[in-house]
Amino acid sequence: MKILFATSEAHPFIKTGGLADVSGSLPNALVALKHKVRLALPAYQSVLKKVSNKGIKKVAELSVNGCGKAYQVRVLQLKTGAMKGVDFPVWLIDIPELFDRPGNPYLAEDGTDWWDNGERFAVFSMVVNELAMNRVGLKWQPDVVHSNDWQTGLVPALLSLEKDAPKTVFTIHNMAYPGNFPKSLFDSLRLPWQLWGVDGVEFYGHFSMLKAGLIKADWVSTVSPTYAKEICYPAFAYGMEGILQKRDAEGRLTGIINGIDEDVWNPETDNLIEKNYSVKKGRIAGKLANKKALLAELCILRGEKEKKSLERLSSCMDKPLIGLVGRLVEQKGMDLVLEVMPELIQQTNANFVVVGTGDKYFEAQIKSISKKYPHRLWTFIGYSESLAHRVEAGADMFLMPSRFEPCGLNQMYSLAYGTPPIVHHTGGLADTVVNATNENIKAGTATGFVFYDPSHHALKSTILHALHLFGKKRTWQKIQKTGMEQSLDWKHSAKKYIEMYSEKK
């Protein structure tokens, strides 16, 4: 089967979140199942710099109309294997006026949205449509076009108007980002009028690219079975529950849990951690060595002298270390973390490490607590892929109290690294973590700790339960081992996608 995978970010080219991990891993898993995949990705400034010496070549040119002007587009091809871990050709869509900019895919360097994001990703979607219809001279037409989140939501809508178009799949990675723009953008882009209206891209008078994908794709998927159920309710659907309930009733909405890339996230082979280990060999010694190295690194990052760092390390090694890596925003439960952390520091012997960036208020509060308790909380405000690996390997448990989480990957990384996660029962967290109740521990199925109400009391009591079991070494190692034995790779999920691609329109 030929599959065109369209996305706004993909690891290892560019990453702001889980979408990039999925977009880098799922195509590889599809290739491993003997399917032919092409990835379409905007040629951002940072991406072109990264691949400039990798032998990219221009394979097509075309002109696409934007808002009142025509853009000259180059399709640049990066051959299979030019980037480590990329087992498929990549088509970089080069439109300098739209994508040759500093900053990340969606934000300028000052942290604000690019003013023309709607036009940028609408034009990108138009190019994907031309690629999908084999109108750019590449002599390659996919059987399926798989687009992701609002940035490519217009792709299924455009293809719905084409004769003999490929099948379309639209995956929602997060309903919280609807890609809503004024109707004037729809008009300026001169999009086909038949796409407008309540059965099209109109959303309360605005132009919604997310709705375009939801309503016009042949199949809609999301990244966990629980999240597929949750988004049919108003609390998770952001006003689109009617559309999602309809797609579900048609049998066109499904949840497929994400996998993890075991070539990247594997404690047995990870070259970013201090000491490799596996569920069968060196797990206990490996975790301790990585914990020591992580704490030493964090002390040095904070500017401590080596002698003080060594003294600090010796007093911390036998104390539980709770890690948190992610966006410091309310969706991720950071307000709850800030409420319970000072109490836990005062009432228990737990230490914390927080790595991430996000809401400036939460960043300031984390820094304030770290300043007040410098020997109990280490913080790194920013994004560091390598440090994220070392936290997964070196922490004793991983905190992920998201209010909602379509799938989540960090809890699966934590399971793989023997770092039992503490999670809220929602979305993919509910689908991947088995709560350490007495019954589940006895049955040998417990892999982490789950709380069922996003509240101060529920989070704190669950962390206290985890700390209690941490003191029972045999029980703790059983939970660790069970988590590490879980099958978390993409094989099963990729087969589910192939089943969906193979269905009739």
C-alpha positions in Angstrom: 0.0 0.0 0.0 1.2 3.5 -0.8 0.7 6.0 2.1 1.3 9.7 2.1 1.8 10.9 5.7 1.3 14.7 6.1 2.3 16.5 9.3 3.5 19.8 10.6 6.4 18.3 12.7 8.3 15.0 12.8 11.2 13.7 14.9 14.2 13.9 14.2 13.6 16.9 11.9 11.6 19.2 14.2 9.7 18.7 17.5 7.5 20.6 19.8 5.5 17.7 21.3 4.1 14.2 20.9 2.9 14.7 17.3 6.6 14.8 16.2 7.3 11.5 17.9 4.3 9.8 16.3 5.1 11.3 12.9 8.7 10.0 13.1 7.8 6.5 14.4 4.6 5.4 12.8 5.9 5.8 9.2 8.8 3.6 10.1 6.5 1.0 11.6 4.4 1.0 8.4 7.6 0.6 6.3 8.5 -2.4 8.5 5.2 -4.0 7.5 6.3 -3.7 3.8 4.2 -0.6 2.9 5.5 2.4 0.9 5.5 5.7 2.8 6.3 9.3 1.9 6.3 11.9 4.6 5.3 15.5 3.6 6.7 18.2 6.0 7.1 22.0 5.7 10.7 23.0 5.0 11.2 25.1 8.1 14.4 27.1 8.4 15.8 24.9 11.1 14.9 21.7 9.1 16.8 22.9 6.0 19.8 23.7 8.2 19.7 20.2 9.7 19.5 18.4 6.3 21.7 20.8 4.2 24.6 18.3 4.0 22.3 15.2 3.6 22.0 15.3 -0.2 18.6 16.7 -0.6 17.4 17.3 -4.2 14.6 19.2 -5.9 12.1 16.8 -7.4 9.2 19.0 -8.3 8.1 22.7 -8.6 4.6 24.1 -8.6 2.6 27.3 -8.0 -0.1 27.5 -5.3 -2.4 30.4 -4.6 -2.4 31.9 -1.1 -4.1 35.0 0.2 -3.9 37.3 -2.9 -0.7 35.9 -4.2 0.8 32.9 -5.8 3.6 31.0 -4.0 6.3 29.2 -5.9 6.8 25.9 -4.2 9.8 23.5 -4.4 9.4 19.9 -3.3 12.8 18.7 -1.9 13.4 15.0 -1.4 15.5 13.6 1.3 16.3 10.0 0.4 15.8 7.0 2.6 18.4 6.6 5.3 19.9 10.1 4.9 18.8 10.8 8.5 19.4 8.1 11.1 16.1 6.3 11.9 14.2 7.6 8.9 13.5 4.6 6.8 11.3 6.3 4.1 11.7 9.2 1.6 10.8 12.7 3.0 9.3 15.5 0.9 10.1 18.9 2.3 7.7 21.5 1.1 9.9 24.6 0.5 7.9 27.9 0.5 10.4 30.4 1.8 7.9 33.3 2.4 5.9 31.0 4.7 8.4 28.7 6.4 11.9 30.2 6.2 11.7 31.8 9.6 13.3 31.5 13.0 11.3 30.1 15.9 9.3 26.9 16.1 6.7 25.7 13.6 3.9 27.7 15.1 5.5 30.5 17.2 7.8 33.4 16.6 10.9 33.8 18.8 9.0 36.0 21.2 6.5 33.1 21.9 3.5 34.5 20.0 1.7 32.8 17.2 2.8 33.6 13.7 0.2 36.1 12.4 -0.3 34.1 9.2 -0.4 30.5 10.6 -3.8 30.0 8.9 -2.4 30.8 5.5 0.8 28.9 6.1 -0.8 25.6 6.8 -3.6 26.0 4.3 -1.1 26.5 1.6 0.9 23.5 2.8 -2.3 21.5 2.7 -3.0 22.6 -0.9 0.5 21.3 -1.8 -0.2 18.0 -0.1 -3.5 17.8 -2.1 -1.5 18.2 -5.4 1.0 15.5 -4.3 -1.8 13.2 -3.4 -3.5 13.7 -6.8 -0.1 13.0 -8.6 -0.2 16.4 -10.3 3.4 17.5 -9.7 5.2 15.0 -12.0 6.5 12.6 -9.4 4.6 9.6 -10.8 3.6 8.4 -7.4 0.0 8.4 -6.2 -0.9 7.2 -2.7 -3.7 4.8 -1.8 -4.2 6.6 1.5 -3.4 10.1 2.7 -2.9 10.3 6.5 -3.1 13.8 7.8 -2.6 15.0 11.4 -4.2 17.7 13.6 -5.6 21.1 12.4 -2.5 22.0 10.4 -3.3 19.4 7.8 -7.1 19.2 8.4 -7.8 20.9 5.1 -6.2 18.0 3.2 -9.2 15.6 3.6 -11.6 18.4 2.8 -9.8 19.3 -0.5 -9.5 15.7 -1.5 -13.2 15.1 -0.8 -13.8 17.3 -3.9 -11.5 15.4 -6.2 -12.4 12.6 -8.6 -10.7 9.3 -7.9 -9.0 10.6 -4.8 -7.0 8.4 -2.4 -8.7 7.4 0.9 -8.2 9.8 3.7 -7.5 9.4 7.4 -7.4 12.3 9.8 -5.8 11.8 13.3 -6.6 14.0 16.2 -3.6 14.3 18.6 -5.3 17.0 20.7 -8.8 18.5 20.4 -7.7 21.6 22.4 -6.1 23.1 19.2 -9.0 23.7 16.7 -7.2 25.8 14.1 -10.0 28.4 14.1 -9.6 31.5 11.8 -11.9 34.3 10.5 -14.1 33.6 7.5 -12.0 36.3 5.7 -9.2 33.8 5.6 -11.4 31.2 3.8 -12.5 34.0 1.4 -8.9 35.2 0.8 -7.7 31.7 0.0 -10.5 31.4 -2.5 -11.2 27.9 -1.3 -14.1 26.0 -3.0 -17.4 27.5 -1.9 -19.0 24.1 -1.5 -16.7 23.5 1.6 -18.4 26.3 3.5 -21.4 25.7 5.7 -22.4 23.7 8.8 -21.6 20.5 6.9 -18.2 21.8 5.9 -15.5 23.9 7.5 -17.7 26.6 9.1 -17.7 26.6 12.9 -19.9 29.3 14.5 -19.1 31.6 11.6 -15.4 30.9 11.7 -13.2 28.8 9.5 -12.0 25.6 11.4 -9.3 23.5 9.9 -9.8 20.9 12.6 -13.5 20.6 11.7 -12.5 20.3 8.0 -10.6 17.1 8.8 -13.2 15.7 11.3 -16.1 16.1 8.9 -14.5 15.3 5.5 -12.0 12.5 6.2 -13.1 9.0 5.3 -11.9 7.9 8.8 -11.1 9.8 11.9 -8.7 8.3 14.4 -7.3 9.5 17.7 -4.4 8.4 19.8 -6.1 6.2 22.4 -9.3 4.2 22.8 -10.3 6.2 26.0 -9.7 9.5 24.3 -11.9 8.4 21.4 -14.7 8.0 23.9 -14.0 11.1 25.8 -14.1 13.5 22.8 -17.7 12.5 22.1 -18.6 14.4 25.3 -18.8 18.2 25.7 -16.0 18.4 28.4 -13.4 17.2 25.9 -14.9 18.1 22.5 -14.7 21.9 22.5 -18.0 22.3 20.8 -17.5 19.6 18.3 -19.2 16.7 20.1 -22.1 16.5 17.6 -19.7 15.9 14.7 -17.7 13.3 16.7 -20.8 11.5 17.9 -22.0 11.4 14.2 -18.6 10.0 13.0 -18.7 7.5 15.9 -22.2 6.4 14.9 -21.1 5.9 11.3 -18.3 3.6 12.6 -15.7 6.1 11.3 -14.1 7.2 14.6 -11.6 4.9 16.3 -8.9 5.2 18.9 -5.5 3.5 18.3 -3.0 3.9 21.1 0.4 5.3 20.1 3.5 3.2 20.4 7.0 4.4 21.3 10.1 4.2 19.1 12.1 1.5 20.8 15.2 2.5 18.8 15.1 5.8 20.6 13.5 5.0 24.0 15.2 1.9 25.2 17.3 1.7 28.4 19.2 -1.2 27.0 20.6 0.8 24.0 20.1 4.5 24.9 23.4 6.3 24.4 22.1 9.4 26.2 22.0 7.8 29.7 24.9 6.9 32.0 24.5 3.2 32.2 22.4 0.8 30.1 20.2 -1.8 31.6 17.2 -4.0 30.8 14.4 -5.8 32.6 16.6 -9.0 32.6 20.0 -7.5 33.3 21.3 -4.8 35.5 18.0 -3.1 36.3 18.7 -2.2 39.9 22.3 -1.2 39.5 21.5 0.7 36.3 18.8 2.7 37.8 21.1 3.7 40.7 24.0 4.7 38.4 21.6 6.8 36.3 20.1 8.4 39.4 23.6 9.4 40.7 24.6 10.8 37.3 21.4 12.7 36.9 21.7 14.4 40.3 25.3 15.2 39.7 24.4 16.8 36.4 21.6 18.8 38.0 23.9 20.1 40.7 26.4 21.2 38.2 23.7 22.9 36.1 22.8 24.8 39.2 26.4 26.0 39.6 27.3 23.9 42.7 30.9 23.1 43.3 32.0 19.5 42.9 32.6 18.8 46.6 29.2 20.1 47.6 27.6 18.1 44.8 29.2 14.9 46.1 28.0 15.6 49.6 24.5 16.3 48.3 24.5 13.1 46.2 25.3 10.8 49.1 22.4 12.1 51.1 20.0 11.9 48.2 20.7 8.4 46.7 18.4 6.5 49.1 15.6 9.0 49.0 12.9 8.7 46.3 13.3 11.0 43.3 10.2 12.0 41.5 10.7 13.2 37.9 8.5 15.5 35.7 9.2 16.3 32.1 6.8 18.2 30.0 4.9 21.4 29.2 4.4 23.5 32.4 0.7 24.3 31.7 -2.7 23.7 33.3 -3.6 20.9 31.0 -0.6 18.9 32.4 -1.9 19.5 35.9 0.9 21.9 36.9 -1.4 23.8 39.2 -2.0 20.6 41.2 1.8 19.9 41.2 2.5 23.4 42.6 -0.1 22.8 45.4 1.2 19.5 46.6 4.9 19.8 46.1 5.7 22.1 49.0 3.6 19.9 51.3 5.4 16.7 50.2 8.8 18.3 50.6 7.9 19.3 54.2 6.1 16.0 55.1 8.2 13.3 53.3 11.8 12.7 52.2 10.9 12.8 48.5 13.0 14.9 46.1 11.9 16.3 42.8 13.3 17.1 39.4 11.3 19.2 36.9 12.3 19.7 33.2 10.1 21.8 30.9 8.9 25.1 29.8 5.4 26.6 29.4 3.2 29.1 31.2 5.4 31.9 32.6 3.5 31.9 35.9 4.1 28.2 36.4 7.8 28.6 35.5 8.2 31.4 38.1 6.4 29.3 40.8 8.6 26.3 40.1 11.7 28.5 40.3 10.4 30.0 43.6 9.9 26.6 45.2 13.4 25.5 44.0 14.9 28.6 45.5 13.2 27.9 48.8 14.1 24.2 48.8 17.3 24.0 46.8 18.3 20.6 48.2 15.0 19.0 47.4 13.9 20.4 44.0 16.0 20.6 40.9 14.6 22.5 37.9 15.6 23.0 34.3 13.4 25.6 32.6 13.7 24.8 28.9 13.5 21.8 26.6 16.3 19.2 26.5 15.8 15.9 24.7 18.9 14.4 26.3 18.0 15.5 29.8 14.5 14.0 29.3 16.1 10.6 28.7 18.3 10.9 31.8 15.3 11.9 33.9 13.4 8.8 32.7 16.4 6.6 33.5 17.4 8.3 36.8 14.2 9.1 38.5 12.5 6.5 40.8 8.9 7.5 39.7 7.5 9.8 37.0 4.7 12.4 37.7 2.2 13.0 34.9 -1.1 14.4 36.5 -2.6 15.7 33.2 -6.2 16.9 33.4 -6.6 15.4 29.9 -4.1 13.5 27.8 -5.1 12.2 24.4 -2.4 9.5 24.5 0.7 10.6 26.3 4.1 9.2 25.6 6.1 10.0 28.7 4.2 7.5 30.8 5.1 4.8 28.3 8.8 5.9 28.3 8.6 5.6 32.1 7.3 2.1 32.0 10.1 1.1 29.5 12.7 2.6 31.8 11.4 1.0 35.0 10.2 4.4 36.4 6.6 3.7 37.6 4.4 6.6 36.5 1.9 8.5 38.7 -1.0 9.5 36.4 -4.6 10.8 36.2 -7.1 8.4 34.9 -7.8 10.0 31.5 -7.2 9.3 27.8 -4.1 7.3 27.0 -2.9 7.4 30.6 -6.0 5.3 31.5 -5.2 2.9 28.7 -1.5 2.3 29.5 -1.0 2.4 33.3 -2.4 -0.3 35.7 -3.0 1.0 39.2 -0.9 -0.5 42.0 -3.9 -1.7 44.1 -3.4 -4.6 46.4 -5.3 -6.8 44.0 -3.3 -5.7 41.0 0.0 -6.2 42.8 -1.0 -9.7 43.8 -2.1 -10.5 40.3 1.2 -9.2 38.9 -0.5 -6.6 36.6 0.3 -3.3 38.5 2.6 -0.9 36.5 2.1 2.5 38.2 -0.2 4.7 40.3 -3.5 6.2 39.1 -5.8 8.8 40.7 -9.3 9.3 39.5 -10.1 12.9 40.4 -7.9 15.9 39.3 -7.8 17.3 42.8 -5.1 18.3 45.4 -6.2 15.5 47.8 -6.3 12.7 45.1 -2.9 13.6 43.7 -1.3 13.9 47.1 -2.7 10.7 48.5 -1.6 8.8 45.3 2.0 10.1 45.6 2.0 9.2 49.3 0.9 5.7 48.4 3.7 5.5 45.8 6.2 6.7 48.4 4.9 4.0 50.8 5.4 1.2 48.3 8.8 2.6 47.3 9.9 1.6 50.8 8.9 -2.0 50.2 11.7 -2.9 47.8 10.4 -6.3 46.8 7.0 -4.9 45.9 8.5 -1.9 44.1 10.8 -4.1 42.0 7.8 -6.2 41.0 5.9 -3.1 39.8 9.1 -1.9 38.0 9.6 -5.2 36.3 5.9 -5.6 35.2 6.1 -2.1 33.6 9.3 -2.9 31.7 7.8 -6.1 30.4 4.9 -4.3 28.6 4.8 -4.4 24.8 5.0 -0.7 23.9 6.3 -0.6 20.4 4.4 0.4 17.2 3.9 -3.1 15.7 0.4 -3.7 17.0 -0.8 -0.1 16.5 0.6 0.0 13.0 -1.3 -3.1 12.1 -4.5 -1.4 13.4 -3.8 1.6 11.1 -3.3 -0.8 8.1 -6.7 -2.4 8.9 -8.3 1.0 8.8 -6.5 2.0 5.6 -7.7 -1.2 4.0 -11.4 -0.6 4.6 -13.6 0.5 1.8 -14.6 4.2 1.6 
